[in-house]
Amino acid sequence: MQDILIDTADGVMTLTINRLEKKNSFTQPMYATMSDALQQAKESSDVRVVVVQGHATIFSAGNDIGDFLSGVAGGTDAPVFQFLRAVASFPKPLVAAVCGPAVGVGTTLLFHCDLVYAGDNAAFSMPFVNLGLCPEAASSFLVPQMMGYHRAAEALLLGEPFMAEAALEVGLVNRIVPPTEANALAQAQARKLAAKPLSALMETKRLLKKSSVAPVQAHMEDELKSFGRMLREPAAKEAFTAFMEKRRPDFSRV
Ligand code: COA
């Protein structure tokens, strides 16, 4: 079974994260598949809208920790970073359906989506500090912009999960529904968008994003340099090793 399922129908390309045995965590090949799909969606006149969805019990546990530990997620041109640049600059509407945990990039990619529908079991978290890392995907810019500084600092410094209701309140999600209905709602909204004139959708999205293009790019590139360096440092190594060994990390010496 493929880890990313790609299906195109009625002008909507759907990317389904499908690595349930590892809680839909993303490996580098999965990022590469999604980047290629976004490139194809951008170029193809058959695709007017892209939907990203997971399972009713889990959206994504974020980056594969084993990939972090082995170093394959390191360089600034690694597939993960190519994917983040592709998501941030994607010119057609992006719709997400999120249920269960959305960890790390599972949450930060949502800040680049245009519409987000959540199951009432959705739990968003950005535990970068807990992993000895810093924010990515321009979340150091987009999270405070959306939530205000103090809520962003709580989310990014403490890294604790916040639930669907809190995400609705800060504007990260558009609507909350039972988990079994989230993917269907995202599909229905995507089909509504796909029936509209694509040029008007794209021009409206471009204008909506205009003021954030330069800061998003600048934050993302700044974050990537720090993130790549921090992946190799002792705090992150301890956090990743502790996760693999199913124990609490010991940061007393880092
Ligand atoms: N990378 C690699 N493997 C992961 C993973 C990740 N990010 N998240 C979960 N898994 C694996 C677990 O190691 C476990 O594998 P095993 O069955 O071989 O032991 C399996 O997926 C199930 O995970 P488990 O933790 O038992 O599930 P859970 O339902 O108790 O918890 C999460 C789900 C998502 C809350 C929890 O797995 C988690 O916190 N994952 C790590 C998230 C993270 O820090 N991601 C990086 C963000 S930058």
Boltz pocket constraint, residues with backbone or C-beta under 6 A from the ligand:
constraints:
  - pocket:
      binder: B
      contacts: [[A, 20], [A, 21], [A, 22], [A, 23], [A, 25], [A, 60], [A, 61], [A, 62], [A, 63], [A, 64], [A, 65], [A, 66], [A, 101], [A, 103], [A, 104], [A, 105], [A, 127], [A, 128], [A, 131], [A, 243]]
      max_distance: 6.0
